[in-house]
Amino acid sequence: MKYLFAFLPLLIFSCQNDQHRNRLDQEKMAEILVDIHLDEVKISSMEIISPDTNLLLYHQLEKATFKKHAIDSATFVKSFNSYVREPKDFIDLYERVNEIMRDRKKLNENSHR
């Protein structure tokens, strides 16, 4: 029984590492999320009334984003869920998303001058 208590923390620690091992690294995940959020902005700026059309367009843009980043939707969902389960990691991820957005905005503003 005492060996079980010695082994239990190792088992818990190894399970936590498995969750992180299979997820996308923060930089790649942030780049993907930026692209997804920009796709959402494109669709909302079109002012399409039909929710079905919006959803169809979103799925097409999402597929193109996943192809651009060479991942599949299952990998993205698993990674996203992994970040959601770790609040600090999720906050760090979205801080990076915001940084990338600011950088892209500055780059876009500078290129139009």
VMD Tcl script that draws the C-alpha trace (Angstrom):
set ca {
  {0.00 0.00 0.00}
  {2.82 2.42 0.80}
  {4.23 1.80 -2.69}
  {0.93 2.92 -4.15}
  {1.26 6.31 -2.44}
  {4.79 6.65 -3.77}
  {3.68 5.69 -7.29}
  {0.49 7.80 -7.40}
  {2.22 11.23 -7.73}
  {4.35 9.87 -10.58}
  {1.25 8.62 -12.35}
  {-0.53 11.96 -11.96}
  {2.54 13.87 -13.15}
  {2.93 11.65 -16.21}
  {-0.73 12.14 -17.18}
  {-0.29 15.90 -17.03}
  {2.76 15.66 -19.29}
  {0.76 13.60 -21.81}
  {-1.79 16.38 -22.09}
  {0.93 18.91 -22.88}
  {2.99 16.63 -25.09}
  {0.30 16.23 -27.74}
  {-0.78 19.84 -27.93}
  {0.51 22.45 -30.35}
  {3.15 24.77 -28.97}
  {1.99 28.19 -27.87}
  {3.42 30.14 -30.82}
  {1.84 27.91 -33.47}
  {-1.47 27.82 -31.60}
  {-1.45 31.61 -31.27}
  {-0.79 32.06 -35.00}
  {-3.69 29.74 -35.83}
  {-6.04 31.53 -33.43}
  {-5.09 34.90 -34.90}
  {-5.95 33.65 -38.37}
  {-9.24 32.18 -37.14}
  {-10.21 35.42 -35.41}
  {-9.32 37.41 -38.54}
  {-11.52 35.03 -40.55}
  {-14.36 35.77 -38.12}
  {-13.84 39.50 -38.66}
  {-13.96 39.04 -42.45}
  {-17.25 37.20 -42.20}
  {-18.84 39.65 -39.79}
  {-17.80 42.59 -41.98}
  {-19.68 41.03 -44.91}
  {-22.94 41.63 -43.04}
  {-24.52 38.47 -44.38}
  {-27.94 38.00 -42.85}
  {-28.16 34.22 -43.14}
  {-26.56 32.37 -40.22}
  {-26.24 29.29 -42.44}
  {-24.20 31.22 -45.00}
  {-22.02 32.67 -42.24}
  {-21.36 29.20 -40.86}
  {-20.60 27.81 -44.32}
  {-18.12 30.62 -45.01}
  {-16.55 30.19 -41.59}
  {-15.97 26.47 -42.17}
  {-14.38 27.16 -45.57}
  {-12.03 29.77 -44.10}
  {-11.25 27.52 -41.14}
  {-10.32 24.65 -43.46}
  {-8.02 26.99 -45.39}
  {-6.41 28.16 -42.13}
  {-5.79 24.58 -40.99}
  {-4.29 23.75 -44.38}
  {-2.07 26.85 -44.22}
  {-0.72 25.72 -40.84}
  {-0.54 22.03 -41.88}
  {-2.79 20.71 -39.11}
  {-6.15 18.99 -38.97}
  {-9.22 20.06 -37.03}
  {-8.86 17.22 -34.49}
  {-5.34 18.35 -33.58}
  {-6.55 21.92 -33.19}
  {-9.51 20.95 -31.00}
  {-7.39 18.70 -28.77}
  {-4.78 21.42 -28.38}
  {-7.37 24.11 -27.70}
  {-9.07 21.94 -25.08}
  {-5.69 21.28 -23.46}
  {-5.07 25.03 -23.13}
  {-8.59 25.59 -21.77}
  {-7.98 23.04 -19.00}
  {-4.92 25.03 -17.86}
  {-6.12 28.59 -17.13}
  {-2.63 30.08 -16.84}
  {-1.57 28.53 -20.15}
  {-4.80 29.75 -21.75}
  {-4.24 33.31 -20.52}
  {-0.63 33.20 -21.73}
  {-1.82 31.91 -25.08}
  {-4.29 34.75 -25.54}
  {-1.76 37.32 -24.42}
  {0.40 36.06 -27.28}
  {-2.60 36.18 -29.65}
  {-3.12 39.83 -28.69}
  {0.58 40.62 -29.23}
  {0.50 39.08 -32.71}
  {-2.67 41.03 -33.53}
  {-1.05 44.29 -32.43}
  {2.08 43.51 -34.45}
  {0.06 42.71 -37.56}
  {-1.99 45.88 -37.15}
  {1.18 48.00 -36.89}
  {2.66 46.24 -39.91}
  {-0.53 46.83 -41.88}
  {-0.65 50.50 -40.88}
  {3.01 51.00 -41.81}
  {2.57 49.32 -45.19}
  {-0.27 51.70 -46.11}
  {1.80 54.82 -45.52}
}
mol new
graphics top color blue
foreach p $ca { graphics top sphere $p radius 0.5 }
foreach p [lrange $ca 0 end-1] q [lrange $ca 1 end] { graphics top cylinder $p $q radius 0.2 }
display resetview
